[in-house]
Amino acid sequence: MLTGVNFHQVLNRARWSALEVSRRLLHVLMSSLVGGGPLDIVIDETLERRWGRNLHKRGHSRDSLLSSQERSVSNSGLRWISMALVVTLPWTKLRWALPFFSVLATPPAVSEALGQRHQTIARLAQQMVLTVRSFLPEVSSKVIGDSAYSVIELGLTCLKQRVSLIAPLRLDARLFAPPPPRKGHQKGRPRVVGKRLPNVSTVLSDPKTPWETISVQWYGGTERKLARHDRHSPVVFHWDRATTHSLGAHARVPWTSSNREPTSRRIKHSAQQRSSKTSSSAGPSRVTYEESRAHLGVETQRQWSDLAIERSTPALLGLYSLVTLLGNALHPDGSIPLRQAAWYPKTQATFSDVLATVRRHLWGGLTFQTSATDPDVCLVPRTHLASLVQAVCY
């Protein structure tokens, strides 16, 4: 029998590998929802807002949920870097991000207080890319991130591992042309870069810059016109300027790619998976984090041991993916019952509908004392029981 004490010991004492769980979850997600095709992986950070003296790796970080372009809000908590597989599901037209691998990141001051060497977000992302590549060495992968992952070292790592990294580029980034070929009998070390290229901001505003106009499918079933311009450097950069009509202005967002031969449509499709309008807007991964807070109890944990803290949140994020897998197994045709609201029509299933469907299946075997002469008569009428189960499932 699994008592409350034993349940907590699974997190703070039991010997099991979270890395192995991540590997198996990724394999199940790929085989069930993707098949043998290329993997689209979103990498992003989220802040688990928590307080307490026993949270040794807690720090103050920017709260992206409460912050905006005009105001930056910091909060106390644990910062997680999470990798999620972006998939298309039968019950919705939107792309879902299913987490399978999460790592705890600490601020520099916290790392110093713990006597540990500080690892930046980009460095941790490098390790995560190498780990995922070891999970699936032969599968084509694409990693999509925000500006925090637009780092040369990470791009070179992805290039070496044959992983395509797509991330927005700073407008003031220093860019260089490829090094010129060495001449005969030339002495000295070979050049690493060529001549300095204009900044992205200069190229974007230059009226002589050639642009190629393409059309891509955007959010809300709309189509958006994008302008494309390519420039090559030691890590290949592909610049795309997007026009954000909903803001009434031109939002110029250059995206980089470590792939030698990417297409502009693929880059912008990846950018669409990462964010809705710009790199700071909420994308599929942000929706996953918010749904996990609302329905799976993230930020409500009460573990105080370091091991349990580092296991509980990745387990809850992985539960999001597990619930989605179970919902797809129960309704592969996408016919998940929808809970309608009085103020708007709901046409696509959300995570709350999938979670209720899984709960209803797991709790469907509940038995109650029935009448000896009439098995359909319970101590609780079936209509009331169905209403109670429906309420509990949601």
C-alpha positions in Angstrom: 0.0 0.0 0.0 1.4 3.4 -1.0 1.0 5.7 2.0 1.5 9.4 2.2 5.1 9.0 3.6 6.0 6.5 0.8 4.6 8.9 -1.8 6.9 11.7 -0.7 9.9 9.2 -0.5 9.5 8.6 -4.2 10.6 12.2 -4.7 13.1 12.7 -1.9 14.7 9.3 -1.4 13.9 6.8 -4.0 16.6 5.9 -6.5 15.5 6.6 -10.0 16.9 8.6 -12.9 15.0 11.6 -14.1 17.2 11.6 -17.2 16.1 8.1 -18.0 12.5 9.1 -17.5 13.0 12.0 -19.9 14.5 9.7 -22.5 11.6 7.2 -22.3 9.0 10.0 -22.4 10.6 11.5 -25.6 10.7 8.1 -27.3 7.0 7.5 -26.5 6.0 11.0 -27.7 7.9 10.5 -30.9 6.6 7.1 -31.7 3.0 8.0 -30.7 2.6 11.5 -32.1 5.4 12.2 -34.6 6.5 8.9 -36.0 10.0 8.8 -37.6 9.8 12.3 -39.0 11.9 15.3 -37.8 11.4 16.7 -34.3 10.4 20.3 -33.6 11.6 21.1 -30.1 10.9 24.4 -28.3 13.3 25.4 -25.6 12.2 28.0 -23.1 12.4 29.2 -19.5 9.7 29.5 -16.9 9.7 30.9 -13.4 8.2 28.8 -10.7 7.2 31.4 -8.1 8.0 30.0 -4.7 9.3 31.3 -1.4 11.0 29.7 1.6 14.4 29.4 3.3 14.8 25.8 2.4 14.7 26.5 -1.3 18.5 26.8 -1.6 18.5 27.3 -5.4 15.8 30.0 -5.3 16.6 33.4 -6.7 15.0 36.6 -8.1 14.5 36.5 -11.8 12.5 38.3 -14.4 8.9 37.2 -14.4 7.9 37.0 -18.1 4.3 36.5 -17.2 4.0 39.8 -15.4 6.6 41.7 -17.4 6.0 43.7 -20.6 8.2 45.7 -23.0 7.6 48.8 -20.9 8.0 47.3 -17.4 10.2 44.5 -16.1 9.0 42.6 -13.0 11.2 40.3 -11.0 9.9 37.6 -8.7 11.2 35.0 -6.2 11.3 31.4 -7.4 13.0 28.6 -9.3 13.9 29.1 -13.0 13.5 26.1 -15.2 14.7 25.5 -18.7 12.4 23.1 -20.4 12.5 21.3 -23.8 9.1 20.5 -25.3 8.1 18.6 -28.4 5.8 20.6 -30.6 3.1 18.4 -32.2 -0.2 18.6 -34.0 -3.0 16.8 -32.3 -6.4 15.6 -33.7 -8.6 17.7 -31.5 -7.2 21.2 -32.2 -5.7 23.2 -35.0 -3.1 24.7 -32.7 0.3 23.3 -32.1 0.9 21.9 -28.6 4.2 21.9 -26.7 4.7 18.7 -24.7 7.6 19.0 -22.1 9.9 16.0 -21.8 13.1 17.4 -20.3 13.6 20.2 -17.7 16.7 21.5 -15.9 16.9 23.9 -13.0 19.0 27.1 -13.6 20.4 29.2 -10.8 21.4 32.9 -10.8 25.1 33.7 -10.4 24.8 34.9 -6.8 23.0 31.6 -5.8 25.6 29.5 -7.6 28.4 31.3 -5.7 26.6 30.9 -2.4 26.3 27.2 -3.1 30.0 26.9 -4.0 29.1 25.8 -7.5 30.4 27.0 -10.9 27.7 29.2 -12.5 26.3 27.9 -15.8 24.6 30.3 -18.1 21.3 29.6 -19.9 23.2 29.1 -23.1 25.6 26.7 -21.5 22.8 24.6 -20.0 21.1 24.6 -23.3 24.2 23.2 -24.9 24.2 20.3 -22.4 20.5 19.7 -23.1 21.0 19.6 -26.8 23.9 17.1 -26.4 21.7 15.0 -24.1 18.7 15.0 -26.4 21.0 14.2 -29.3 22.3 11.2 -27.4 18.7 10.1 -26.9 18.0 10.1 -30.7 21.3 10.2 -32.6 19.8 9.5 -36.0 16.6 11.6 -35.9 16.6 15.0 -37.6 15.9 17.7 -34.9 15.2 21.4 -34.9 15.5 23.5 -31.7 13.5 26.8 -31.5 14.3 29.3 -28.8 14.1 33.0 -28.0 16.9 35.6 -28.0 18.6 34.1 -25.0 19.6 31.1 -27.2 21.0 33.2 -30.0 24.6 32.5 -28.9 27.5 31.5 -31.2 28.7 28.7 -28.9 25.3 27.1 -28.9 24.9 27.5 -32.6 28.3 25.9 -33.3 27.3 23.0 -30.9 24.1 22.5 -32.8 25.9 22.7 -36.1 28.3 20.0 -35.0 25.5 17.8 -33.7 23.5 18.3 -36.9 20.7 20.0 -35.1 19.1 23.1 -36.6 18.9 26.0 -34.1 16.5 28.8 -34.8 16.3 31.9 -32.7 15.9 35.7 -33.0 19.0 37.8 -33.5 19.9 41.1 -31.8 19.7 44.0 -34.1 23.1 45.3 -33.0 24.8 41.9 -33.4 28.3 42.1 -34.9 28.4 40.0 -38.1 31.3 39.1 -40.3 31.6 37.6 -43.8 33.2 34.1 -44.2 37.1 34.2 -44.1 38.7 34.6 -47.5 40.5 31.5 -48.9 44.2 31.3 -48.1 46.7 32.2 -50.7 49.6 30.0 -51.7 52.5 30.1 -49.3 50.6 32.4 -47.0 52.0 32.3 -43.4 50.4 32.8 -40.1 47.2 31.4 -38.5 44.2 31.2 -40.8 41.6 33.9 -40.4 38.5 33.0 -38.5 36.2 35.6 -40.0 36.2 37.9 -43.0 35.4 41.6 -43.2 32.9 43.2 -41.0 29.3 43.3 -42.3 26.7 46.0 -41.5 24.5 45.5 -38.5 21.1 43.9 -38.9 19.4 47.3 -38.1 21.4 48.9 -40.9 20.5 46.3 -43.5 16.8 46.3 -42.4 16.5 50.1 -42.9 18.6 50.3 -46.1 16.2 50.9 -49.1 18.7 49.1 -51.4 18.4 45.8 -49.5 16.8 43.2 -51.8 13.9 41.4 -50.2 12.0 38.3 -51.2 8.3 38.3 -50.4 6.7 35.1 -49.2 3.3 34.1 -47.7 3.0 31.9 -44.6 0.0 30.7 -42.6 -0.3 32.6 -39.3 -2.4 32.5 -36.2 -6.2 32.6 -36.4 -6.2 31.0 -39.9 -4.8 34.2 -41.5 -2.0 34.5 -44.0 0.9 36.9 -43.5 3.3 38.5 -46.0 6.9 38.3 -44.9 10.1 39.7 -46.5 13.2 37.5 -46.6 16.9 38.4 -46.9 19.8 36.0 -46.5 23.3 36.8 -45.2 26.0 34.2 -44.4 28.5 34.2 -41.6 30.5 31.5 -39.7 27.1 30.4 -38.2 24.6 30.9 -41.1 22.1 33.7 -40.4 18.9 34.1 -42.3 17.1 37.4 -41.6 13.4 37.7 -41.9 11.4 40.9 -41.5 7.8 40.3 -40.4 5.1 42.9 -40.7 2.8 42.8 -37.7 -0.5 44.2 -39.0 -2.4 43.8 -35.7 0.0 46.3 -34.0 -0.3 48.8 -36.8 3.5 48.9 -37.2 6.4 47.0 -38.7 8.0 44.6 -36.3 11.4 43.7 -37.6 12.5 40.4 -36.1 15.6 38.8 -37.6 15.8 35.0 -37.0 19.0 33.0 -37.1 19.5 29.4 -38.1 22.5 27.1 -37.7 21.3 25.0 -40.6 23.4 25.3 -43.7 20.4 25.0 -46.1 17.2 26.1 -44.4 14.2 27.5 -46.2 12.7 30.8 -45.2 9.2 29.2 -44.9 10.6 26.7 -42.5 12.3 29.4 -40.4 9.2 31.5 -40.1 7.0 28.4 -39.4 9.4 27.7 -36.6 9.2 31.3 -35.4 5.4 30.9 -35.4 5.7 27.9 -33.2 7.8 29.8 -30.8 5.7 33.0 -30.5 2.4 34.5 -31.7 3.5 38.0 -32.8 7.1 38.7 -31.6 9.6 36.8 -29.7 8.2 38.2 -26.4 4.7 37.1 -26.9 3.2 33.9 -25.5 3.7 30.8 -27.6 2.9 27.1 -27.2 5.4 26.6 -24.4 4.0 29.5 -22.4 0.5 28.1 -22.8 1.8 24.8 -21.5 3.3 26.4 -18.4 0.1 28.3 -17.7 -2.0 25.2 -18.1 0.4 23.3 -15.8 -0.1 26.0 -13.1 -3.8 26.0 -13.5 -4.5 22.2 -13.6 -1.5 20.2 -12.5 -0.4 22.1 -9.3 2.8 23.7 -10.4 3.8 26.3 -7.8 1.8 24.5 -5.1 4.4 21.9 -4.2 5.5 21.7 -0.5 8.7 19.7 -0.8 11.7 21.1 1.0 14.5 18.6 0.2 16.8 19.6 -2.7 16.2 16.3 -4.5 12.5 16.4 -4.2 12.4 20.0 -5.4 14.5 19.2 -8.5 12.2 16.2 -9.3 8.7 17.5 -8.6 8.4 20.3 -11.2 9.9 18.2 -14.1 7.6 15.4 -13.1 4.5 17.7 -13.2 5.5 19.1 -16.6 6.1 15.6 -17.9 2.6 14.8 -16.6 1.2 17.3 -19.0 2.7 15.3 -21.8 1.5 12.0 -20.3 -2.1 13.3 -20.1 -1.9 14.3 -23.7 -0.7 10.9 -24.7 -3.5 9.2 -22.8 -6.1 11.5 -24.4 -4.8 10.7 -27.8 -4.9 7.0 -27.1 -8.5 7.3 -25.9 -9.7 9.5 -28.8 -7.3 9.1 -31.7 -10.0 10.7 -34.0 -10.1 13.8 -31.8 -13.7 13.4 -30.6 -13.0 14.6 -27.1 -16.1 15.9 -25.3 -16.0 19.7 -24.9 -17.2 21.6 -21.9 -19.1 24.6 -23.2 -19.3 28.0 -21.7 -22.3 30.3 -21.7 -20.4 33.3 -23.0 -18.6 31.9 -26.0 -18.8 28.8 -28.3 -15.9 26.4 -27.9 -15.0 24.4 -31.0 -11.6 22.9 -30.1 -10.6 20.9 -27.1 -8.2 22.4 -24.6 -6.0 20.8 -22.0 -8.8 20.9 -19.4 -11.0 18.9 -21.7 -8.3 16.3 -22.3 -7.5 16.1 -18.5 -11.2 15.6 -17.7 -11.5 12.8 -20.4 -8.5 11.0 -18.9 -9.9 11.4 -15.3 -13.3 10.2 -16.4 -11.7 7.1 -18.0 -9.6 6.3 -14.9 -12.5 6.9 -12.5 -15.1 5.3 -14.6 -14.9 2.0 -12.6 -16.3 3.5 -9.4 -18.8 1.2 -7.9 -21.6 1.9 -5.4 -24.0 -0.3 -3.5 -27.0 -1.1 -5.7 -30.4 -2.5 -5.1 -30.7 -6.3 -5.0 -33.9 -6.2 -7.2 -32.9 -3.4 -9.5 -29.2 -3.0 -10.3 -29.8 0.4 -12.0 -30.8 1.9 -8.7 -27.8 3.2 -6.6 -27.7 5.0 -3.3 -26.7 7.9 -5.5 -28.9 8.3 -8.6 -26.9 7.8 -11.8 -27.8 11.3 -13.1 -26.5 12.8 -9.9 -23.4 10.5 -10.0 -22.7 11.6 -13.6 -22.9 15.2 -12.6 -20.7 14.7 -9.6 -18.1 12.8 -11.7 -18.2 15.6 -14.3 -17.6 18.3 -11.7 -14.8 16.4 -10.1 -13.1 15.7 -13.5 -13.0 19.4 -14.2 
